[in-house]
Amino acid sequence: MTSRFGAAITCLLLTPSLVDTSNHVKRLEARYRVARTLQVTFFERYSENGHVVRTEAGVAYFRRPGKMRWDYESPEKNLFLVDGKTAWFYVPGDHTVTRVPAKQSTDWRTPLALLAGEMKLSRICARVDFATAEKPDKDGDVVLSCTLKGSENTADPRSKNDGAHARRDSLILEVTPDSSELVRIVVREAGGVDIEFKFKDWQFDPAIPDSLFRFEVPPGVAIVNGELPPESKSLN
């Protein structure tokens, strides 16, 4: 009798948290699902084992179905573009562009790819919880933790912890409580790599020509067929 009563109390205590998490996820999905085209200013930070390796900033564009454009403006200009079939990574300073079939270049696990497709976190997240240990950038923001599908049994090979406590691939999503706008994503990989994106000035259905999602090879630029650089594959 006592154990059944205790189990019932536990369920009552847990249920509001689960409902609240589900509500935040639904609001986030609905917020971005209504727009065919998105534009946002981003700041990106790439870290390895707690050490910042690189920071970059620029403007990103998304268009359904399956198109993305990342214009990196600092510290140097480069471009990552997916036109729906092909992914292009162009570094003007190198006078080369890498061309890869889109399905081989994009990381399907991240919401960044979902913004150009069906905005449904259940496609990539095995579960979504409140990230209670994560401090938000802005007080009052909602911070969610997404355990990526396929990463539940993926442990850091350098970790001395057992499988139950080793680090998994996960996402941290920070959203505003009122408008459910996405303000920050942190991609945390099992190997100690953290990729943080901060977003501001979201625009929904801005007037952007289709030509922005097509890559025209500049004169004198060499085309390389093959894999993208490792960091570009991880980020996109």
Residue frames as a rotation matrix with the C-alpha (Angstrom) as fourth column:
MET 1
0.574 0.819 0.000 0.00
0.819 -0.574 0.000 0.00
0.000 0.000 -1.000 0.00
THR 2
0.497 -0.466 -0.732 2.79
0.143 -0.789 0.598 2.37
-0.856 -0.402 -0.325 0.98
SER 3
-0.579 -0.781 0.235 4.79
0.339 0.031 0.940 1.64
-0.742 0.624 0.246 -2.18
ARG 4
-0.197 0.589 0.783 1.73
0.973 0.018 0.231 2.15
0.123 0.808 -0.577 -4.40
PHE 5
0.786 0.482 -0.387 1.01
0.560 -0.821 0.115 5.47
-0.262 -0.307 -0.915 -2.66
GLY 6
0.105 -0.852 -0.514 4.62
0.080 -0.508 0.858 6.54
-0.991 -0.131 0.015 -3.10
ALA 7
-0.647 -0.319 0.693 4.55
0.660 0.220 0.718 5.63
-0.382 0.922 0.068 -6.80
ALA 8
0.296 0.848 0.440 1.36
0.945 -0.328 -0.002 7.63
0.143 0.416 -0.898 -7.28
ILE 9
0.732 -0.094 -0.675 2.89
0.242 -0.891 0.385 10.69
-0.637 -0.445 -0.629 -5.59
THR 10
-0.339 -0.941 -0.004 5.99
0.240 -0.090 0.967 10.35
-0.910 0.327 0.256 -7.78
CYS 11
-0.391 0.276 0.878 3.86
0.920 0.146 0.364 10.28
-0.027 0.950 -0.311 -10.94
LEU 12
0.696 0.715 -0.064 2.00
0.717 -0.697 0.013 13.38
-0.036 -0.055 -0.998 -9.83
LEU 13
0.447 -0.614 -0.651 5.27
0.078 -0.698 0.712 15.20
-0.891 -0.369 -0.264 -9.21
LEU 14
-0.562 -0.765 0.315 6.75
0.332 0.140 0.933 14.19
-0.758 0.629 0.175 -12.53
THR 15
0.035 0.668 0.743 3.75
0.955 0.196 -0.221 14.79
-0.293 0.717 -0.632 -14.77
PRO 16
0.835 0.310 -0.455 3.80
0.209 -0.943 -0.260 18.65
-0.509 0.122 -0.852 -14.80
SER 17
-0.024 -0.934 -0.356 7.47
-0.359 -0.325 0.875 18.66
-0.933 0.150 -0.328 -15.79
LEU 18
-0.606 -0.175 0.776 6.83
0.523 0.648 0.554 16.27
-0.599 0.742 -0.301 -18.68
VAL 19
0.417 0.842 0.341 3.84
0.862 -0.248 -0.441 18.28
-0.287 0.478 -0.830 -19.86
ASP 20
0.690 -0.195 -0.697 5.78
-0.111 -0.980 0.165 21.54
-0.715 -0.037 -0.698 -19.70
THR 21
-0.432 -0.899 0.069 8.65
-0.131 0.138 0.982 20.06
-0.893 0.415 -0.177 -21.74
SER 22
-0.383 0.378 0.843 6.23
0.842 0.519 0.150 18.81
-0.381 0.767 -0.517 -24.37
ASN 23
0.686 0.706 -0.178 4.52
0.598 -0.685 -0.415 22.19
-0.415 0.178 -0.892 -24.57
HIS 24
0.304 -0.665 -0.683 7.81
-0.342 -0.745 0.573 24.02
-0.889 0.059 -0.454 -25.11
VAL 25
-0.670 -0.556 0.493 8.80
0.196 0.507 0.839 21.59
-0.716 0.659 -0.230 -27.87
LYS 26
-0.014 0.768 0.641 5.45
0.958 0.194 -0.211 21.97
-0.286 0.611 -0.738 -29.63
ARG 27
0.788 0.305 -0.534 5.62
0.235 -0.952 -0.197 25.77
-0.568 0.029 -0.822 -29.46
LEU 28
-0.133 -0.922 -0.364 9.18
-0.333 -0.304 0.892 25.80
-0.933 0.240 -0.267 -30.82
GLU 29
-0.655 -0.084 0.751 8.22
0.549 0.629 0.550 23.52
-0.518 0.773 -0.366 -33.71
ALA 30
0.341 0.898 0.277 5.10
0.894 -0.218 -0.391 25.53
-0.291 0.381 -0.878 -34.51
ARG 31
0.484 -0.205 -0.850 7.04
0.003 -0.972 0.236 28.80
-0.875 -0.117 -0.470 -34.46
TYR 32
-0.403 -0.803 -0.439 9.38
-0.509 -0.202 0.837 27.71
-0.761 0.560 -0.327 -37.25
ARG 33
-0.559 0.240 0.794 7.09
0.558 0.817 0.145 25.41
-0.614 0.524 -0.590 -39.18
VAL 34
0.465 0.871 -0.159 4.86
0.488 -0.402 -0.775 28.24
-0.739 0.283 -0.612 -40.44
ALA 35
0.429 -0.366 -0.826 7.61
-0.591 -0.805 0.050 29.96
-0.683 0.466 -0.562 -42.45
ARG 36
0.957 -0.150 0.248 8.91
0.286 0.633 -0.719 28.76
-0.049 0.759 0.649 -45.81
THR 37
0.227 -0.899 0.374 11.97
0.434 -0.250 -0.866 31.02
0.872 0.359 0.333 -45.61
LEU 38
0.874 -0.035 -0.484 14.04
0.460 -0.256 0.850 32.08
-0.154 -0.966 -0.207 -42.60
GLN 39
0.255 -0.838 0.482 16.88
0.226 -0.433 -0.873 34.54
0.940 0.332 0.079 -42.10
VAL 40
0.970 0.042 -0.239 19.00
0.242 -0.112 0.964 35.01
0.013 -0.993 -0.118 -38.97
THR 41
0.346 -0.897 0.274 22.24
-0.653 -0.441 -0.617 36.55
0.674 0.035 -0.738 -37.77
PHE 42
0.939 -0.004 -0.344 24.50
0.194 0.831 0.521 33.99
0.284 -0.556 0.781 -36.07
PHE 43
0.205 -0.911 0.358 27.61
-0.955 -0.266 -0.129 33.76
0.213 -0.316 -0.925 -33.93
GLU 44
0.867 0.063 -0.495 29.42
-0.087 0.996 -0.026 30.42
0.491 0.066 0.869 -33.87
ARG 45
0.186 -0.818 0.544 31.98
-0.983 -0.152 0.107 29.09
-0.004 -0.554 -0.833 -31.40
TYR 46
0.691 -0.070 -0.720 33.87
-0.177 0.949 -0.262 25.83
0.701 0.309 0.643 -31.93
SER 47
0.228 -0.575 0.786 35.57
-0.973 -0.149 0.174 24.28
0.017 -0.805 -0.593 -28.86
GLU 48
0.337 -0.201 -0.920 37.55
-0.101 0.964 -0.247 21.13
0.936 0.177 0.305 -28.16
ASN 49
0.044 -0.261 -0.964 37.80
0.836 0.538 -0.107 19.81
0.547 -0.801 0.242 -24.61
GLY 50
0.540 0.324 -0.777 36.82
0.771 -0.561 0.302 23.19
-0.338 -0.762 -0.552 -23.18
HIS 51
-0.393 -0.749 -0.534 39.25
0.339 -0.658 0.672 25.23
-0.855 0.083 0.513 -25.30
VAL 52
0.677 0.650 -0.345 37.88
-0.028 -0.445 -0.895 27.65
-0.735 0.616 -0.283 -27.89
VAL 53
-0.167 -0.721 0.673 39.43
0.722 0.375 0.581 26.84
-0.671 0.583 0.458 -31.26
ARG 54
-0.884 -0.079 0.461 37.55
0.425 -0.547 0.721 29.25
0.195 0.833 0.517 -33.50
THR 55
-0.165 0.878 -0.449 34.77
0.421 -0.348 -0.837 31.84
-0.892 -0.327 -0.313 -33.51
GLU 56
-0.908 -0.041 0.417 32.89
0.412 -0.269 0.870 33.02
0.077 0.962 0.261 -36.59
ALA 57
-0.294 0.842 -0.452 29.85
0.184 -0.414 -0.891 35.14
-0.938 -0.346 -0.033 -37.41
GLY 58
-1.000 -0.003 -0.018 27.55
-0.017 -0.216 0.976 35.82
-0.006 0.976 0.216 -40.33
VAL 59
-0.237 0.967 -0.098 24.04
-0.869 -0.256 -0.424 35.47
-0.434 -0.015 0.901 -41.69
ALA 60
-0.925 -0.004 0.381 22.17
0.099 0.963 0.250 32.21
-0.368 0.269 -0.890 -42.38
TYR 61
-0.302 0.842 -0.447 19.17
-0.948 -0.314 0.050 31.57
-0.098 0.439 0.893 -44.63
PHE 62
-0.816 0.143 0.560 16.85
0.070 0.986 -0.149 28.55
-0.574 -0.082 -0.815 -44.78
ARG 63
-0.278 0.783 -0.557 14.22
-0.950 -0.308 0.040 27.66
-0.140 0.540 0.830 -47.37
ARG 64
-0.207 0.335 0.919 11.97
-0.085 0.930 -0.358 24.65
-0.975 -0.152 -0.164 -47.58
PRO 65
0.987 0.005 0.159 12.45
-0.093 0.830 0.550 22.14
-0.129 -0.557 0.820 -48.95
GLY 66
0.704 -0.699 0.128 16.07
0.629 0.696 0.346 21.40
-0.331 -0.163 0.929 -48.08
LYS 67
0.338 -0.617 0.711 17.94
0.554 -0.480 -0.680 24.61
0.761 0.624 0.179 -48.88
MET 68
0.746 -0.193 -0.638 20.39
0.532 -0.403 0.744 26.46
-0.401 -0.895 -0.198 -46.65
ARG 69
0.392 -0.698 0.600 22.92
0.421 -0.443 -0.791 29.24
0.818 0.563 0.120 -47.07
TRP 70
0.711 -0.282 -0.644 25.52
0.605 -0.222 0.765 30.22
-0.359 -0.933 0.013 -44.45
ASP 71
0.554 -0.522 0.648 27.35
0.256 -0.634 -0.730 33.44
0.792 0.570 -0.218 -45.31
TYR 72
0.458 -0.513 -0.726 30.35
0.853 0.025 0.521 33.67
-0.249 -0.858 0.449 -42.96
GLU 73
0.817 -0.043 0.575 31.51
0.229 -0.891 -0.391 37.27
0.529 0.451 -0.718 -42.73
SER 74
0.263 -0.772 0.578 34.14
-0.841 -0.477 -0.254 37.23
0.472 -0.420 -0.775 -39.96
PRO 75
0.251 -0.719 -0.649 36.96
0.025 -0.665 0.747 36.64
-0.968 -0.204 -0.149 -39.31
GLU 76
-0.828 -0.447 -0.339 37.04
-0.309 -0.141 0.940 35.76
-0.468 0.883 -0.022 -43.03
LYS 77
0.075 0.902 -0.426 34.47
-0.931 -0.090 -0.354 35.33
-0.357 0.423 0.833 -45.75
ASN 78
-0.974 -0.213 -0.077 33.37
-0.223 0.849 0.478 31.85
-0.036 0.483 -0.875 -46.76
LEU 79
-0.161 0.965 -0.208 30.16
-0.986 -0.145 0.088 30.17
0.055 0.219 0.974 -47.81
PHE 80
-0.936 0.073 0.343 28.35
0.042 0.994 -0.097 26.93
-0.348 -0.077 -0.934 -47.06
LEU 81
-0.323 0.831 -0.452 25.36
-0.910 -0.404 -0.091 26.38
-0.258 0.382 0.887 -49.34
VAL 82
-0.761 0.244 0.601 22.94
0.278 0.960 -0.038 23.50
-0.586 0.138 -0.798 -49.87
ASP 83
-0.752 0.437 -0.493 20.79
-0.652 -0.597 0.466 23.92
-0.091 0.672 0.735 -52.99
GLY 84
0.358 0.906 0.228 18.60
-0.869 0.412 -0.275 20.88
-0.343 -0.100 0.934 -52.31
LYS 85
0.977 -0.058 -0.206 20.81
-0.052 0.869 -0.492 18.42
0.208 0.492 0.846 -54.19
THR 86
0.246 -0.968 -0.051 24.41
0.641 0.201 -0.741 19.55
0.727 0.149 0.670 -53.74
ALA 87
0.857 -0.111 -0.504 26.35
0.383 -0.518 0.765 21.05
-0.346 -0.848 -0.401 -50.86
TRP 88
0.446 -0.706 0.550 28.99
0.442 -0.361 -0.821 23.66
0.778 0.610 0.151 -51.69
PHE 89
0.705 -0.334 -0.625 31.76
0.532 -0.334 0.778 24.89
-0.469 -0.881 -0.058 -49.38
TYR 90
0.521 -0.423 0.742 33.52
0.617 -0.414 -0.669 27.92
0.590 0.806 0.045 -50.83
VAL 91
0.443 -0.501 -0.744 36.52
0.576 -0.477 0.664 29.75
-0.687 -0.722 0.077 -49.39
PRO 92
0.996 0.026 0.089 37.29
0.086 -0.603 -0.793 32.73
0.033 0.798 -0.602 -51.64
GLY 93
0.525 -0.851 0.021 40.81
-0.771 -0.466 0.434 33.08
-0.359 -0.244 -0.901 -50.26
ASP 94
-0.160 -0.574 0.803 41.68
-0.140 0.819 0.557 29.53
-0.977 -0.024 -0.212 -51.39
HIS 95
-0.289 0.143 -0.947 40.12
-0.929 -0.282 0.241 29.92
-0.233 0.949 0.214 -54.87
THR 96
-0.911 0.056 -0.407 38.52
-0.081 0.946 0.313 26.49
0.403 0.318 -0.858 -54.50
VAL 97
-0.093 0.910 0.403 35.03
-0.995 -0.096 -0.013 25.17
0.027 -0.402 0.915 -53.88
THR 98
-0.964 -0.173 0.203 34.23
-0.202 0.971 -0.130 21.69
-0.175 -0.167 -0.970 -52.55
ARG 99
-0.178 0.921 -0.346 31.15
-0.943 -0.059 0.327 20.00
0.281 0.385 0.879 -54.04
VAL 100
-0.988 -0.082 0.132 29.42
-0.130 0.903 -0.410 17.07
-0.086 -0.423 -0.902 -52.33
PRO 101
-0.362 0.917 -0.167 25.99
0.244 0.266 0.933 15.41
0.900 0.297 -0.320 -52.71
ALA 102
-0.144 0.328 0.934 23.79
-0.697 -0.703 0.139 17.05
0.702 -0.631 0.330 -50.06
LYS 103
0.825 0.551 -0.128 22.82
-0.317 0.638 0.702 13.77
0.468 -0.538 0.700 -48.40
GLN 104
0.426 -0.754 -0.501 26.49
0.715 0.619 -0.324 13.07
0.555 -0.220 0.803 -47.68
SER 105
-0.465 -0.734 0.495 27.33
0.369 -0.668 -0.646 16.49
0.805 -0.118 0.582 -46.29
THR 106
-0.069 0.496 0.866 24.59
-0.635 -0.691 0.345 17.59
0.769 -0.526 0.362 -43.91
ASP 107
-0.973 -0.192 -0.130 24.37
-0.004 0.576 -0.817 16.38
0.232 -0.794 -0.562 -40.35
TRP 108
-0.290 0.955 -0.058 20.74
0.046 0.075 0.996 15.23
0.956 0.286 -0.066 -40.13
ARG 109
-0.210 0.207 -0.955 20.81
0.901 0.420 -0.108 15.07
0.379 -0.884 -0.275 -36.33
THR 110
-0.812 -0.238 -0.533 20.87
0.494 -0.766 -0.410 18.82
-0.311 -0.597 0.740 -35.72
PRO 111
0.226 0.943 -0.245 17.89
0.651 -0.333 -0.682 21.21
-0.725 -0.006 -0.689 -35.74
LEU 112
-0.307 -0.391 -0.868 19.90
-0.356 -0.798 0.486 23.37
-0.882 0.458 0.106 -38.12
ALA 113
-1.000 -0.014 -0.017 19.03
-0.021 0.433 0.901 20.92
-0.005 0.901 -0.433 -40.88
LEU 114
-0.408 0.912 -0.039 15.43
0.876 0.380 -0.296 20.69
-0.255 -0.155 -0.954 -39.66
LEU 115
-0.152 0.330 -0.932 15.00
0.084 -0.935 -0.345 24.43
-0.985 -0.131 0.114 -40.20
ALA 116
-0.597 -0.091 -0.797 15.23
-0.747 -0.301 0.593 23.73
-0.294 0.949 0.112 -43.94
GLY 117
-0.779 0.353 -0.519 12.87
-0.031 0.804 0.594 20.78
0.626 0.479 -0.615 -43.74
GLU 118
0.326 0.918 -0.228 10.24
0.183 0.175 0.967 19.38
0.928 -0.357 -0.111 -41.43
MET 119
-0.445 -0.478 0.757 10.64
-0.589 -0.480 -0.650 21.07
0.674 -0.736 -0.068 -38.06
LYS 120
0.747 0.662 -0.068 10.02
-0.424 0.552 0.718 18.06
0.513 -0.507 0.693 -35.83
LEU 121
-0.001 -0.851 0.525 12.46
-0.987 -0.085 -0.140 17.37
0.164 -0.518 -0.839 -33.00
SER 122
0.476 0.236 0.847 11.23
-0.530 0.846 0.062 13.80
-0.702 -0.478 0.528 -32.51
ARG 123
0.959 -0.172 -0.227 12.99
-0.126 0.461 -0.878 12.92
0.256 0.871 0.420 -35.78
ILE 124
0.155 -0.988 -0.014 16.37
-0.160 -0.011 -0.987 13.50
0.975 0.155 -0.159 -34.17
CYS 125
-0.424 -0.293 0.857 15.79
-0.833 -0.247 -0.496 13.43
0.357 -0.924 -0.140 -30.39
ALA 126
-0.568 0.202 -0.798 15.36
0.291 0.956 0.035 10.22
0.770 -0.212 -0.602 -28.45
ARG 127
0.269 0.659 -0.702 14.10
0.956 -0.096 0.276 12.37
0.114 -0.746 -0.656 -25.57
VAL 128
-0.219 -0.267 0.938 13.87
0.185 -0.956 -0.229 16.02
0.958 0.123 0.259 -24.57
ASP 129
0.246 0.218 -0.944 14.31
0.956 0.105 0.273 17.16
0.159 -0.970 -0.183 -20.96
PHE 130
0.970 -0.036 0.242 14.84
-0.087 -0.975 0.202 20.42
0.228 -0.217 -0.949 -19.14
ALA 131
0.150 -0.981 -0.120 18.59
0.534 0.183 -0.826 21.20
0.832 0.059 0.551 -18.99
THR 132
0.917 0.376 -0.130 18.52
0.291 -0.412 0.863 22.14
0.271 -0.830 -0.488 -15.31
ALA 133
0.400 -0.846 -0.353 22.31
0.680 0.016 0.733 22.24
-0.615 -0.533 0.581 -15.01
GLU 134
-0.328 -0.501 0.801 22.72
0.924 -0.345 0.162 24.58
0.195 0.793 0.577 -18.00
LYS 135
-0.254 0.186 -0.949 22.76
0.442 -0.850 -0.285 28.31
-0.860 -0.492 0.133 -17.31
PRO 136
0.526 0.498 0.690 20.79
0.839 -0.169 -0.517 30.26
-0.141 0.851 -0.506 -19.93
ASP 137
-0.509 -0.682 0.524 22.38
0.770 -0.633 -0.076 33.22
0.384 0.365 0.848 -21.69
LYS 138
-0.617 0.413 0.670 19.42
-0.392 -0.899 0.193 35.31
0.682 -0.143 0.717 -20.56
ASP 139
-0.946 0.287 0.152 17.56
-0.050 0.334 -0.941 34.85
-0.321 -0.898 -0.302 -17.30
GLY 140
-0.117 0.992 -0.053 14.09
-0.555 -0.109 -0.825 33.48
-0.823 -0.067 0.563 -17.89
ASP 141
-0.118 0.029 -0.993 14.88
-0.958 0.261 0.121 31.63
0.263 0.965 -0.003 -21.12
VAL 142
0.759 0.395 0.518 13.89
-0.491 0.870 0.055 27.98
-0.429 -0.296 0.854 -21.38
VAL 143
-0.251 -0.895 -0.369 16.80
-0.968 0.231 0.099 25.55
-0.003 0.382 -0.924 -21.82
LEU 144
0.798 0.567 0.204 16.11
-0.539 0.823 -0.180 22.08
-0.270 0.034 0.962 -23.18
SER 145
-0.383 -0.907 0.178 18.39
-0.737 0.416 0.532 19.08
-0.557 0.072 -0.827 -23.55
CYS 146
0.705 0.563 -0.432 17.93
-0.707 0.508 -0.492 16.71
-0.057 0.652 0.756 -26.50
THR 147
-0.146 -0.684 0.715 19.54
-0.334 0.714 0.615 13.25
-0.931 -0.149 -0.333 -26.41
LEU 148
-0.150 0.044 -0.988 20.22
-0.979 -0.145 0.143 12.46
-0.137 0.988 0.064 -30.05
LYS 149
0.845 0.481 0.233 18.88
-0.420 0.867 -0.268 9.25
-0.331 0.129 0.935 -31.53
GLY 150
0.797 -0.550 -0.251 21.63
0.177 0.610 -0.772 6.69
0.578 0.571 0.584 -32.02
SER 151
-0.100 -0.885 0.454 23.85
-0.364 -0.392 -0.845 8.25
0.926 -0.250 -0.283 -29.36
GLU 152
0.705 0.465 0.534 22.33
-0.638 0.089 0.765 6.55
0.308 -0.881 0.360 -26.31
ASN 153
0.905 -0.384 0.183 24.99
0.248 0.827 0.504 3.83
-0.345 -0.411 0.844 -26.41
THR 154
0.501 -0.752 0.429 27.80
0.469 -0.180 -0.864 5.96
0.727 0.635 0.263 -27.82
ALA 155
0.846 -0.267 -0.462 30.43
0.392 -0.279 0.877 6.65
-0.363 -0.923 -0.131 -25.20
ASP 156
0.697 -0.706 -0.124 33.56
-0.704 -0.642 -0.303 8.77
0.135 0.299 -0.945 -25.39
PRO 157
0.749 -0.419 -0.513 36.34
0.243 0.894 -0.376 6.22
0.616 0.157 0.772 -26.09
ARG 158
-0.314 -0.916 0.250 38.73
0.061 -0.283 -0.957 8.31
0.947 -0.286 0.145 -23.99
SER 159
0.193 0.469 0.862 36.40
-0.826 -0.396 0.401 8.32
0.530 -0.789 0.311 -21.00
LYS 160
-0.839 -0.501 -0.212 37.23
-0.272 0.724 -0.634 6.12
0.471 -0.474 -0.744 -18.02
ASN 161
-0.410 0.776 0.479 33.62
-0.794 -0.046 -0.606 6.11
-0.448 -0.629 0.636 -16.92
ASP 162
-0.702 0.256 0.664 31.41
0.343 0.939 0.001 3.11
-0.624 0.228 -0.748 -17.49
GLY 163
-0.765 0.379 0.521 28.75
0.545 -0.050 0.837 3.08
0.344 0.924 -0.168 -20.20
ALA 164
0.184 0.938 -0.293 26.05
0.969 -0.123 0.216 4.42
0.167 -0.323 -0.931 -17.90
HIS 165
0.573 0.004 -0.819 27.95
0.454 -0.834 0.314 7.63
-0.682 -0.552 -0.480 -17.18
ALA 166
-0.529 -0.805 0.267 30.07
0.671 -0.204 0.713 8.22
-0.520 0.557 0.648 -20.28
ARG 167
-0.428 0.316 -0.847 29.32
-0.290 -0.935 -0.202 11.29
-0.856 0.159 0.492 -22.34
ARG 168
-0.057 0.516 0.855 26.72
0.821 0.512 -0.254 11.07
-0.569 0.687 -0.452 -25.13
ASP 169
-0.875 -0.077 0.477 26.05
0.393 -0.687 0.611 13.24
0.281 0.722 0.632 -28.16
SER 170
-0.043 0.887 -0.459 23.42
0.930 -0.133 -0.344 15.81
-0.366 -0.441 -0.819 -27.22
LEU 171
-0.382 0.036 0.924 21.94
0.510 -0.825 0.243 19.18
0.771 0.563 0.297 -28.07
ILE 172
-0.472 0.302 -0.828 21.17
0.692 -0.456 -0.560 22.11
-0.547 -0.837 0.006 -25.83
LEU 173
-0.347 0.442 0.827 18.40
0.681 -0.488 0.546 24.39
0.645 0.753 -0.131 -27.10
GLU 174
-0.669 0.137 -0.730 17.68
0.527 -0.605 -0.597 27.77
-0.524 -0.784 0.333 -25.52
VAL 175
-0.394 0.644 0.655 14.38
0.688 -0.266 0.675 29.43
0.609 0.717 -0.339 -26.45
THR 176
-0.883 0.174 0.436 12.54
-0.346 -0.869 -0.354 32.54
0.318 -0.463 0.827 -25.31
PRO 177
-0.829 0.559 0.016 9.55
0.382 0.586 -0.715 31.79
-0.409 -0.586 -0.699 -23.06
ASP 178
-0.165 0.825 -0.541 7.17
-0.217 -0.565 -0.796 34.23
-0.962 -0.014 0.272 -24.74
SER 179
0.329 0.276 -0.903 7.77
-0.888 -0.235 -0.395 33.85
-0.321 0.932 0.168 -28.49
SER 180
0.665 -0.153 0.731 9.54
0.073 0.987 0.140 30.44
-0.744 -0.039 0.667 -28.48
GLU 181
0.836 -0.465 -0.292 12.29
-0.448 -0.270 -0.852 31.84
0.317 0.843 -0.434 -30.70
LEU 182
0.741 -0.647 -0.180 15.52
0.667 0.739 0.094 29.87
0.072 -0.190 0.979 -30.85
VAL 183
0.905 -0.409 0.119 18.36
-0.418 -0.906 0.069 31.94
0.080 -0.112 -0.991 -29.38
ARG 184
-0.088 -0.985 0.151 21.09
-0.989 0.104 0.101 29.35
-0.115 -0.141 -0.983 -28.83
ILE 185
0.943 0.212 -0.256 22.06
-0.244 0.965 -0.098 25.81
0.226 0.155 0.962 -29.78
VAL 186
-0.014 -0.959 0.284 25.00
-0.964 0.089 0.250 23.86
-0.265 -0.270 -0.926 -28.40
VAL 187
0.761 0.121 -0.638 25.98
-0.381 0.878 -0.288 20.64
0.525 0.463 0.714 -30.18
ARG 188
0.166 -0.690 0.704 27.91
-0.939 0.106 0.326 18.44
-0.300 -0.716 -0.631 -27.75
GLU 189
0.527 -0.061 -0.848 29.71
-0.517 0.768 -0.377 15.48
0.674 0.637 0.373 -29.23
ALA 190
0.991 -0.049 -0.128 31.08
0.125 0.705 0.698 12.49
0.056 -0.707 0.705 -27.36
GLY 191
0.337 -0.940 0.058 34.68
0.842 0.273 -0.465 13.29
0.421 0.206 0.883 -28.36
GLY 192
-0.080 -0.360 -0.929 34.75
0.821 -0.552 0.143 16.55
-0.565 -0.752 0.340 -26.38
VAL 193
-0.867 -0.170 0.468 33.72
0.451 -0.667 0.593 18.85
0.212 0.725 0.655 -29.25
ASP 194
-0.062 0.843 -0.535 31.24
0.670 -0.362 -0.648 21.65
-0.740 -0.398 -0.542 -28.51
ILE 195
-0.794 -0.069 0.604 29.74
0.538 -0.540 0.647 23.74
0.282 0.839 0.466 -31.32
GLU 196
-0.262 0.677 -0.688 27.69
0.664 -0.391 -0.637 26.70
-0.700 -0.624 -0.347 -30.10
PHE 197
-0.593 0.201 0.779 25.43
0.603 -0.530 0.596 28.84
0.533 0.824 0.193 -32.25
LYS 198
-0.459 0.503 -0.733 23.84
0.485 -0.549 -0.681 32.05
-0.744 -0.668 0.008 -30.97
PHE 199
-0.437 0.421 0.795 21.03
0.844 -0.113 0.524 33.56
0.310 0.900 -0.306 -33.02
LYS 200
-0.396 0.410 -0.822 19.44
0.351 -0.759 -0.548 37.01
-0.848 -0.506 0.156 -33.18
ASP 201
-0.383 0.328 -0.863 17.16
-0.652 -0.758 0.001 39.02
-0.654 0.563 0.505 -35.45
TRP 202
-0.639 0.270 0.720 15.11
0.499 0.858 0.121 36.14
-0.585 0.437 -0.683 -36.83
GLN 203
-0.500 0.545 -0.673 13.11
-0.764 -0.644 0.045 37.08
-0.409 0.537 0.738 -39.93
PHE 204
-0.389 0.481 0.786 10.18
0.265 0.875 -0.405 34.94
-0.883 0.051 -0.467 -41.05
ASP 205
0.300 0.448 0.842 9.43
0.886 0.196 -0.420 34.76
-0.354 0.872 -0.338 -44.78
PRO 206
0.007 -0.361 -0.932 11.69
-0.104 -0.928 0.359 37.65
-0.995 0.095 -0.044 -45.83
ALA 207
0.928 0.309 -0.209 11.77
-0.205 -0.046 -0.978 38.57
-0.311 0.950 0.021 -49.53
ILE 208
-0.095 -0.985 0.144 14.77
-0.474 0.172 0.863 36.51
-0.875 0.013 -0.484 -50.69
PRO 209
0.340 0.218 -0.915 15.28
-0.940 0.100 -0.325 35.51
0.021 0.971 0.239 -54.36
ASP 210
0.969 0.053 0.242 15.71
-0.058 0.998 0.015 31.83
-0.241 -0.029 0.970 -55.28
SER 211
0.639 -0.769 -0.018 19.09
-0.024 0.004 -1.000 32.75
0.769 0.640 -0.016 -56.79
LEU 212
0.239 -0.548 0.802 20.48
-0.936 -0.351 0.039 33.12
0.260 -0.760 -0.596 -53.25
PHE 213
0.392 -0.021 0.920 20.26
-0.518 0.821 0.240 29.34
-0.760 -0.571 0.311 -52.91
ARG 214
0.947 -0.202 0.250 22.14
0.321 0.572 -0.755 28.61
0.009 0.795 0.607 -56.15
PHE 215
0.337 -0.904 -0.262 25.92
0.060 -0.257 0.965 28.56
-0.940 -0.341 -0.032 -56.36
GLU 216
0.990 -0.134 0.041 27.57
0.019 -0.156 -0.988 30.03
0.139 0.979 -0.151 -59.43
VAL 217
0.447 -0.891 -0.082 31.22
0.803 0.359 0.476 29.05
-0.394 -0.278 0.876 -59.66
PRO 218
0.727 -0.220 -0.650 33.31
-0.251 -0.967 0.047 32.24
-0.639 0.128 -0.758 -59.97
PRO 219
0.859 -0.472 -0.199 35.85
-0.149 0.141 -0.979 32.45
0.490 0.870 0.051 -62.81
GLY 220
-0.024 -0.997 0.074 39.20
-0.549 -0.049 -0.835 30.95
0.836 -0.061 -0.546 -61.92
VAL 221
-0.032 0.078 0.996 37.84
-0.971 0.235 -0.049 28.90
-0.238 -0.969 0.068 -58.99
ALA 222
-0.705 -0.310 -0.638 38.69
-0.485 0.867 0.115 25.18
0.518 0.390 -0.762 -58.98
ILE 223
0.415 0.879 0.236 35.96
-0.862 0.296 0.412 22.64
0.293 -0.374 0.880 -58.17
VAL 224
-0.782 -0.624 0.014 36.93
-0.575 0.711 -0.405 19.76
0.243 -0.325 -0.914 -55.89
ASN 225
0.304 0.879 -0.366 34.62
-0.592 0.476 0.650 16.75
0.746 0.019 0.666 -55.74
GLY 226
-0.388 -0.450 -0.805 34.68
0.296 0.766 -0.571 14.92
0.873 -0.460 -0.163 -52.46
GLU 227
0.188 0.430 -0.883 34.24
0.949 0.151 0.276 15.20
0.252 -0.890 -0.379 -48.72
LEU 228
0.699 0.064 0.713 33.85
-0.076 -0.984 0.162 18.51
0.711 -0.168 -0.682 -46.95
PRO 229
-0.477 -0.838 0.265 36.48
-0.337 -0.105 -0.936 19.47
0.812 -0.535 -0.232 -44.37
PRO 230
-0.533 0.251 -0.808 35.77
0.656 0.726 -0.207 17.63
0.534 -0.640 -0.552 -41.05
GLU 231
-0.846 0.193 -0.496 34.77
0.300 -0.597 -0.744 20.81
-0.440 -0.779 0.447 -39.20
SER 232
-0.701 0.618 -0.355 32.32
-0.711 -0.570 0.411 21.81
0.052 0.541 0.840 -41.93
LYS 233
-0.431 0.548 -0.717 30.69
0.000 0.795 0.607 18.38
0.902 0.262 -0.343 -41.80
SER 234
-0.635 0.158 -0.756 30.26
0.760 0.306 -0.574 18.63
0.141 -0.939 -0.314 -38.06
LEU 235
-0.853 0.240 -0.463 28.82
0.009 -0.881 -0.474 22.13
-0.521 -0.409 0.749 -38.12
ASN 236
-0.423 0.700 -0.575 26.35
-0.894 -0.427 0.138 21.60
-0.149 0.573 0.806 -40.91
